[in-house]
Amino acid sequence: MDKVLEMRNKRAKLIADMRGLLDVAEAEKRSMSAEERESYGKMEKDLDSLTSEIKIQERQAALEAELRDLPPAPAPGNLGATPEERKLRAFRGYLQTGNAAEYRALANDSDAAGGYLHAAEQFVARLIQGLNNQVFVRGLATVLPVTSSDSLGCPSLTDPAVPTWTTEIAPPSEDSTMAFGRRELKPFQLSKLIKVSMKLLRTSALPVENLIADRFAYIFGITQENAFLNGSGSTEPLGVFTASSDGVSTARDVSTGNEKTAVTADGLIEAKFALKGQYRAKARWIFHRDLVKMISKLKDGEGQYLWKPGLMANEPDMLLGIPLLESEYAPNTCTTGMYVGILGDFSYYWIAELQNLEIQRLNELYAGTSQVGFIGRGYWDGAPVLAEAFSRVKLA
């Protein structure tokens, strides 16, 4: 049996056993005994560990598939069959040795002085795939490349009020609510330094750009994910958990039915139906794992659990029939008036991107520790562009 599938089946059994303890106590109209609480707590820890391991295994499988797709090593004296493969191999040589001469001869988008190089297209494609696999907001959002200007205008429209029924000769009522707005996305610089040992660069069995792309995918990915969820909108993306008239306003907050320190089944149902049906078709819930743990114990009025675990590989957990995604960057402070989750169609989150990633190699700065530094730079901005496509879960 597939290892991930076996682990998911084990996870499903753990969840069933945990729910069994809850159901017994509920049926007998009592709290769990000390022994039951101890058993439940142990299973909870096992569940967290197993869930983390499943994510690691799925990520590893994605990396192995990516490695299989790499072009084969060139024969001596042959830089590659296609121009793009030749540029990728020359770029790999720059990362490994710092010699940019070959890449400059093949590419017209490199710094003439060799201080930095724009990454080869295949490298950037691998980095983007890594971002999509590592974190999920980017994969759900609408990504718009900015190429000919330094900003992207996002028009917005406030709909007119509904028309009124009148007699044939009566004048129509004049509308005063329809308005056009404009949100400007201006990519801001995001940069990061990683250090790699000289020995690893010279002896690694893997192509060195694969190692560096994976590390950049992780550190750039988590930074962007945090900003897409929590960013202030000032010199960084505007996050969906930041109340703003330029993004998701407080009018989209749903606290009805929730308690001061916990979400409830009624509160989640209110949040679901605060979204119009056309948005729910593509919507996703986002919660921190602490909230998922809380939600996993909730039942509807018919005694059915709201949360259902995904059983197949890469199959998401479901909440009220909608996929649920866990993020370490979602809020998890359960006190009155705090945001604790969101439901939305993230295709209405727009990301403006200057796609060409710059890589700068630092040969001398870390020579004393036998390391080489690599600085990656990119430019991104993002914001929700349609507030009604989101429903933000708030405590009472």
C-alpha positions in Angstrom: 0.0 0.0 0.0 1.2 3.5 -0.7 2.9 4.9 2.4 1.0 8.2 2.4 -2.3 6.4 1.9 -1.5 4.0 4.8 -0.7 7.0 7.0 -3.9 8.7 6.0 -5.9 5.6 6.9 -4.1 5.5 10.3 -5.0 9.2 10.8 -8.6 8.5 10.0 -8.7 5.6 12.6 -7.2 7.9 15.2 -9.9 10.5 14.5 -12.6 7.9 14.7 -11.2 6.6 18.1 -11.0 10.2 19.4 -14.6 10.8 18.4 -15.6 7.6 20.0 -14.4 8.8 23.4 -16.3 12.1 22.9 -19.5 10.3 21.8 -19.5 7.9 24.7 -19.2 10.8 27.2 -21.8 12.8 25.3 -24.3 9.9 25.2 -23.9 9.4 29.0 -24.3 13.2 29.5 -21.1 13.6 31.4 -17.6 15.0 31.0 -14.7 12.7 30.0 -13.1 10.9 32.9 -9.4 11.5 33.8 -8.4 8.3 32.1 -10.4 9.2 29.0 -8.9 12.7 28.9 -5.4 11.2 29.2 -6.1 8.8 26.4 -7.6 11.6 24.2 -4.6 13.8 24.8 -2.2 11.1 23.8 -4.2 10.4 20.6 -4.3 14.2 19.9 -0.5 14.3 20.0 -0.2 11.3 17.8 -2.6 12.9 15.3 -0.6 16.1 15.2 2.6 14.1 14.6 1.0 12.0 11.9 -0.5 15.0 10.1 2.9 16.7 10.0 4.6 13.5 8.7 2.0 13.2 6.0 2.7 16.7 4.8 6.5 16.0 4.8 6.0 12.8 2.8 3.8 14.6 0.3 6.3 17.4 0.0 9.2 14.8 -0.5 7.2 13.1 -3.2 6.8 16.4 -5.0 10.5 17.1 -4.8 11.4 13.6 -6.1 9.0 14.1 -9.0 10.6 17.5 -9.7 14.1 15.9 -9.6 13.0 13.3 -12.1 11.9 16.1 -14.5 15.4 17.7 -14.5 17.3 17.6 -17.8 20.0 14.9 -17.8 23.6 15.9 -17.2 25.3 17.1 -20.4 28.1 15.1 -22.1 31.6 16.6 -21.9 31.8 19.6 -24.2 28.0 19.7 -24.6 26.1 22.4 -22.7 22.7 21.1 -23.6 20.4 20.4 -26.6 18.2 23.5 -26.4 19.1 27.2 -25.8 17.1 27.2 -22.6 18.9 24.0 -21.3 22.2 25.6 -22.2 21.3 28.7 -20.2 20.2 26.6 -17.2 23.4 24.7 -17.2 25.4 27.9 -17.5 23.4 29.4 -14.6 24.1 26.2 -12.6 27.8 26.8 -13.3 27.5 30.3 -12.0 25.8 29.1 -8.7 28.5 26.4 -8.3 31.6 28.3 -9.2 30.7 32.0 -9.5 31.9 32.1 -13.1 29.2 34.1 -15.0 31.1 34.4 -18.3 29.3 31.5 -20.0 25.9 32.6 -18.9 26.5 36.2 -20.0 27.4 34.9 -23.4 24.1 33.0 -23.7 21.7 35.4 -22.0 20.9 39.0 -22.6 19.3 39.6 -19.2 22.4 39.4 -17.0 24.3 42.2 -15.2 27.2 43.2 -17.4 29.5 43.4 -14.4 28.5 39.9 -13.2 27.3 41.2 -9.8 24.0 39.4 -10.1 22.2 37.3 -12.7 18.6 37.0 -13.5 17.7 33.4 -12.9 17.2 31.1 -15.9 13.5 30.5 -16.9 13.6 26.8 -15.8 15.0 27.8 -12.4 12.3 30.4 -11.9 9.6 27.9 -13.0 10.9 25.4 -10.4 10.9 28.1 -7.8 7.3 29.1 -8.5 6.3 25.4 -8.4 8.0 25.2 -5.0 6.1 28.2 -3.8 2.8 26.7 -4.9 3.6 23.4 -3.3 5.0 24.8 0.0 2.2 27.2 0.7 -1.2 27.6 -0.8 -2.5 31.1 -1.0 -0.4 31.8 -4.1 -1.8 28.7 -5.8 -5.4 29.8 -5.2 -4.8 33.5 -6.0 -4.8 35.3 -9.4 -1.1 36.1 -10.2 -0.6 39.0 -12.6 2.9 39.6 -14.0 3.9 43.3 -14.0 6.3 43.9 -16.9 5.8 47.3 -18.5 5.2 49.5 -15.5 5.9 49.4 -11.8 2.3 49.2 -10.6 -1.0 47.5 -11.4 -4.3 49.3 -11.1 -7.2 47.2 -9.8 -10.5 48.8 -10.6 -13.3 48.2 -8.1 -17.1 48.9 -8.4 -19.7 49.5 -5.7 -23.0 48.3 -7.2 -25.9 50.7 -7.5 -28.9 50.2 -5.2 -31.7 48.0 -6.4 -34.3 49.7 -8.7 -37.7 50.6 -7.4 -41.1 49.8 -8.8 -42.9 52.9 -10.1 -45.9 53.8 -12.2 -45.4 54.6 -15.9 -45.4 58.4 -15.5 -43.5 58.6 -12.2 -39.8 59.6 -12.5 -37.2 57.0 -11.6 -35.3 57.3 -8.4 -31.8 58.5 -8.8 -29.0 56.2 -7.5 -26.3 57.6 -5.2 -24.4 54.4 -4.2 -22.7 53.3 -7.4 -19.0 54.3 -7.3 -15.8 53.3 -8.9 -12.6 52.9 -7.0 -9.0 51.9 -7.7 -6.6 49.8 -5.8 -3.0 50.0 -6.8 -0.7 47.0 -6.5 2.9 48.1 -6.5 5.4 45.2 -6.1 7.8 45.7 -3.2 11.2 44.1 -2.9 11.5 40.9 -1.0 15.1 39.6 -0.5 16.8 36.9 1.5 20.3 35.6 2.0 21.2 31.9 2.3 24.6 30.4 2.9 25.9 27.1 1.4 29.2 25.4 2.3 31.8 25.3 -0.4 32.2 21.6 0.1 28.5 21.0 -0.5 28.6 23.1 -3.7 31.5 21.0 -5.1 30.5 17.6 -4.0 26.6 17.6 -4.0 25.2 14.7 -6.0 22.2 16.9 -6.7 22.3 19.8 -9.1 23.2 22.8 -6.9 20.4 25.0 -8.3 17.9 22.4 -7.2 19.1 22.8 -3.6 19.1 26.6 -3.7 15.7 26.7 -5.5 14.2 24.6 -2.8 15.6 26.8 0.0 14.5 30.0 -1.7 11.1 28.5 -2.4 10.7 27.8 1.3 11.9 31.1 2.7 10.3 33.3 0.1 7.1 31.2 0.2 6.5 31.4 4.0 7.2 35.2 4.0 4.7 35.8 1.2 2.2 33.5 2.8 2.3 35.4 6.0 1.9 38.7 4.1 -1.0 37.5 2.0 -2.8 36.6 5.2 -1.6 39.2 7.7 0.2 42.0 5.8 -0.5 45.6 6.6 -0.6 46.8 3.0 2.1 49.3 3.7 5.3 48.4 1.8 4.0 44.8 1.8 0.9 43.0 0.6 -2.5 43.6 2.2 -3.6 40.4 4.1 -7.1 39.0 4.2 -7.0 39.1 8.1 -6.3 42.8 8.0 -9.5 44.8 8.1 -9.3 47.5 5.4 -11.6 49.4 3.1 -9.0 48.5 0.4 -9.4 44.8 1.0 -11.7 42.9 3.3 -13.6 45.4 5.4 -15.2 44.8 8.8 -18.6 44.5 6.9 -17.4 40.9 6.0 -16.8 39.9 9.6 -19.1 37.2 11.0 -19.3 36.7 14.7 -23.0 35.7 15.1 -23.3 32.4 17.0 -19.6 32.3 18.1 -18.6 32.5 21.8 -16.0 34.9 23.3 -13.3 32.3 23.4 -14.4 29.7 20.8 -16.0 29.1 17.5 -19.2 27.2 17.4 -21.1 25.1 14.8 -23.7 27.8 14.4 -21.0 30.5 13.9 -19.3 28.5 11.2 -22.6 27.9 9.4 -23.3 31.6 9.6 -19.9 32.3 8.0 -20.5 29.8 5.2 -23.8 31.3 4.2 -22.5 34.8 4.5 -21.0 34.0 1.1 -23.1 33.9 -2.0 -23.4 30.5 -3.7 -21.2 31.5 -6.7 -18.3 32.2 -4.3 -18.8 29.0 -2.2 -18.2 26.8 -5.3 -14.4 27.8 -5.3 -14.1 28.8 -1.7 -11.6 27.5 0.9 -11.5 27.8 4.7 -8.2 28.8 6.3 -7.6 28.1 10.0 -4.6 27.6 12.3 -4.2 24.0 13.4 -5.2 25.0 17.0 -8.6 26.1 15.6 -8.8 23.0 13.4 -8.4 20.9 16.6 -11.3 22.9 18.2 -13.4 22.6 15.1 -12.9 18.8 14.8 -15.0 18.3 17.9 -18.0 20.3 16.7 -21.3 18.7 15.6 -24.3 20.0 13.8 -27.9 19.9 15.0 -28.2 16.3 13.8 -25.2 15.1 15.7 -22.9 14.9 12.6 -19.3 16.2 12.9 -18.8 19.3 10.8 -15.1 18.4 10.0 -14.3 15.4 7.8 -10.6 14.3 7.3 -9.3 13.8 3.7 -8.5 10.1 3.2 -6.7 10.1 -0.2 -3.2 11.6 -1.0 -3.4 15.4 -1.4 -7.1 15.3 -0.6 -8.0 18.2 1.8 -10.0 18.0 4.9 -13.6 19.3 4.6 -15.6 21.6 6.8 -19.3 21.9 6.0 -18.6 20.5 2.5 -15.9 23.0 1.7 -12.1 22.3 1.6 -10.2 23.4 4.8 -6.6 24.4 4.7 -4.3 24.7 7.7 -1.8 27.6 8.0 0.7 28.3 10.7 0.2 32.0 9.8 -3.6 32.1 10.4 -4.5 33.7 13.8 -5.0 31.4 16.8 -5.6 33.8 19.7 -9.1 32.9 21.0 -10.2 35.9 22.9 -13.2 38.2 22.4 -13.3 40.2 19.1 -10.4 38.4 17.5 -10.2 36.9 14.0 -9.7 33.2 14.0 -10.4 32.1 10.4 -11.6 33.0 6.9 -13.7 31.5 4.1 -13.2 32.9 0.7 -12.8 32.5 -3.1 -9.1 33.4 -3.3 -9.1 33.9 -7.0 -10.2 37.4 -5.9 -6.9 37.8 -4.1 -4.6 39.4 -6.7 -0.8 39.1 -6.6 1.3 41.5 -8.7 4.6 40.0 -9.5 7.9 41.1 -11.1 8.8 37.5 -12.0 12.5 37.7 -12.9 14.3 36.6 -9.7 17.8 38.0 -9.2 20.5 35.9 -7.7 23.7 37.4 -6.4 26.6 35.2 -5.3 28.9 36.4 -2.5 32.2 34.7 -2.8 34.4 36.5 -0.3 32.1 37.7 2.5 31.8 34.2 4.1 35.1 32.8 2.9 36.4 32.6 6.5 33.7 29.9 7.3 34.1 28.2 3.9 30.7 29.3 2.8 29.3 31.1 -0.2 26.3 33.4 0.2 23.4 33.7 -2.3 21.0 36.6 -2.2 17.7 36.2 -3.9 15.5 39.2 -4.7 12.0 39.5 -6.1 9.2 42.0 -6.2 5.6 41.2 -5.1 2.4 42.9 -3.9 -1.1 41.5 -3.2 -4.5 42.4 -2.0 -8.1 41.1 -1.9 -10.0 42.9 -4.7 -13.5 41.9 -4.0 -14.6 42.0 -0.3 -17.8 40.1 -0.8 -15.9 37.0 -2.0 -14.6 36.6 1.6 -16.3 35.8 5.0 -14.0 36.4 8.0 -14.7 34.4 11.2 -14.6 36.5 14.3 -15.2 35.7 18.0 -18.1 37.4 19.8 
